[in-house]
Structure formats: structure tokens, C-alpha cells
């Protein structure tokens, strides 16, 4: 009989520990949810940001300040500039690497 009471006491302690730790984990996981529900007070609302007209811009090249007209002109220049030429040897190597990768997918036992 004594053995049964010791076992039941151990199970009760285990059950108490399990329930208390579960409640503690649940409370600690929900602790910050109330605080994180709202944006910071100094944050500008998105509705105001949508209606804002941007008159200053930064250069994508060096980050300097530009007016709206200068920014549009710079964007046009960047779009109309010719693409850089790639060295033919590099182009050939890339082509061969792509062919090798396709062949390895088709024949994985080749070890190219």
C-alpha cells in the first residue's frame, strides 16, 4: 500500500509541474502580444504617407540628393545606356557550364 501512495504522489507532482509549466509558457508567449498590437506613436500612418508628394530623391548611383526632374533624367539615362559587353571567352564558359549542368541532371552517373 505504501508503494502505491509513493507512486501516486510522484504522479501528482509530475502533473502539477506539467500544468504549471504549461501555464507559464502560455502566459509568457502571450505577454508581448498586447504591446505589439499597435505601431509606435512616432510612426507616420500609412494613409498619410500615401498622399505625400515626393519632391526629393536620391541618386541610385552615389546616393546624392536630386530634384524630381534630375531624378527622371538620370533614370532615362540609366535605361538608355547600352548593356555591357561580355567577353566571348566568359560567354563560352557560361554556355559550357549550363550544358554540363543539364547533362548531369540527365546522366548523374557521368561525373563530368
JOBELFEN-V481976 format. One record per residue. N is the residue number from 1. PHI is phi in whole degrees, 0 to 359 (NA if undefined). PSI is psi in whole degrees, -180 to 180 (none if undefined). OMEGA is omega in degrees with one decimal (NA if undefined). Layout:
BEGIN
n=N phi=PHI psi=PSI omega=OMEGA
n=N phi=PHI psi=PSI omega=OMEGA
END
This chain:
BEGIN
n=1 phi=NA psi=-39 omega=-179.4
n=2 phi=296 psi=-38 omega=179.3
n=3 phi=298 psi=-39 omega=179.4
n=4 phi=294 psi=-40 omega=-179.7
n=5 phi=291 psi=-37 omega=177.2
n=6 phi=295 psi=-41 omega=178.8
n=7 phi=294 psi=-42 omega=-179.7
n=8 phi=293 psi=-35 omega=177.3
n=9 phi=294 psi=-42 omega=177.9
n=10 phi=297 psi=-42 omega=179.0
n=11 phi=294 psi=-38 omega=178.0
n=12 phi=295 psi=-41 omega=177.6
n=13 phi=295 psi=-43 omega=178.0
n=14 phi=297 psi=-44 omega=178.7
n=15 phi=296 psi=-42 omega=177.7
n=16 phi=296 psi=-44 omega=178.7
n=17 phi=296 psi=-42 omega=-179.9
n=18 phi=296 psi=-47 omega=-179.3
n=19 phi=294 psi=-44 omega=-178.4
n=20 phi=293 psi=-40 omega=178.6
n=21 phi=291 psi=-35 omega=177.0
n=22 phi=296 psi=-44 omega=178.3
n=23 phi=296 psi=-41 omega=178.9
n=24 phi=297 psi=-44 omega=178.3
n=25 phi=296 psi=-41 omega=179.9
n=26 phi=296 psi=-44 omega=179.6
n=27 phi=293 psi=-41 omega=-179.1
n=28 phi=289 psi=-29 omega=178.2
n=29 phi=286 psi=-28 omega=179.8
n=30 phi=265 psi=0 omega=-175.7
n=31 phi=298 psi=-47 omega=-175.1
n=32 phi=275 psi=-8 omega=-176.7
n=33 phi=295 psi=-36 omega=179.9
n=34 phi=292 psi=-35 omega=-178.2
n=35 phi=283 psi=-37 omega=-175.0
n=36 phi=275 psi=4 omega=-176.5
n=37 phi=287 psi=-28 omega=-176.5
n=38 phi=244 psi=148 omega=176.5
n=39 phi=288 psi=164 omega=178.7
n=40 phi=299 psi=153 omega=-176.2
n=41 phi=295 psi=-32 omega=-178.5
n=42 phi=279 psi=-5 omega=-179.7
n=43 phi=285 psi=130 omega=179.5
n=44 phi=285 psi=132 omega=-179.7
n=45 phi=298 psi=149 omega=-176.9
n=46 phi=295 psi=-32 omega=179.5
n=47 phi=298 psi=-36 omega=178.4
n=48 phi=286 psi=-39 omega=-179.9
n=49 phi=295 psi=-33 omega=179.6
n=50 phi=293 psi=-33 omega=-177.1
n=51 phi=273 psi=-6 omega=-177.9
n=52 phi=287 psi=134 omega=177.5
n=53 phi=266 psi=124 omega=-177.8
n=54 phi=272 psi=119 omega=-180.0
n=55 phi=251 psi=-14 omega=177.0
n=56 phi=244 psi=147 omega=178.4
n=57 phi=219 psi=167 omega=177.0
n=58 phi=246 psi=144 omega=179.5
n=59 phi=290 psi=133 omega=177.0
n=60 phi=288 psi=-13 omega=-178.2
n=61 phi=276 psi=-55 omega=-175.8
n=62 phi=236 psi=-3 omega=177.3
n=63 phi=82 psi=10 omega=179.8
n=64 phi=284 psi=156 omega=-179.4
n=65 phi=287 psi=138 omega=179.0
n=66 phi=228 psi=154 omega=170.8
n=67 phi=281 psi=171 omega=-178.7
n=68 phi=297 psi=-40 omega=-179.8
n=69 phi=294 psi=-43 omega=178.6
n=70 phi=296 psi=-37 omega=179.4
n=71 phi=295 psi=-44 omega=178.7
n=72 phi=296 psi=-42 omega=179.5
n=73 phi=296 psi=-41 omega=178.5
n=74 phi=294 psi=-39 omega=177.8
n=75 phi=297 psi=-41 omega=177.5
n=76 phi=297 psi=-42 omega=179.0
n=77 phi=296 psi=-40 omega=-179.5
n=78 phi=291 psi=-33 omega=-179.2
n=79 phi=282 psi=-30 omega=-177.9
n=80 phi=270 psi=-7 omega=179.8
n=81 phi=292 psi=142 omega=-177.7
n=82 phi=291 psi=148 omega=177.9
n=83 phi=292 psi=152 omega=-178.6
n=84 phi=289 psi=143 omega=178.6
n=85 phi=277 psi=136 omega=178.3
n=86 phi=263 psi=139 omega=179.4
n=87 phi=302 psi=134 omega=-178.1
n=88 phi=302 psi=-34 omega=177.9
n=89 phi=295 psi=-41 omega=178.2
n=90 phi=294 psi=-42 omega=178.4
n=91 phi=300 psi=-42 omega=179.1
n=92 phi=295 psi=-41 omega=178.7
n=93 phi=296 psi=-42 omega=178.1
n=94 phi=297 psi=-43 omega=178.2
n=95 phi=300 psi=-44 omega=-179.4
n=96 phi=293 psi=-37 omega=177.8
n=97 phi=295 psi=-40 omega=178.2
n=98 phi=294 psi=-41 omega=177.7
n=99 phi=296 psi=-41 omega=179.5
n=100 phi=298 psi=-42 omega=-179.1
n=101 phi=294 psi=-37 omega=177.4
n=102 phi=294 psi=-43 omega=179.4
n=103 phi=296 psi=-38 omega=178.8
n=104 phi=292 psi=-31 omega=175.8
n=105 phi=289 psi=-37 omega=179.5
n=106 phi=283 psi=-40 omega=-178.2
n=107 phi=233 psi=81 omega=-174.8
n=108 phi=291 psi=-12 omega=-177.7
n=109 phi=272 psi=0 omega=-174.0
n=110 phi=284 psi=-33 omega=-177.5
n=111 phi=56 psi=58 omega=-179.3
n=112 phi=284 psi=none omega=NA
END
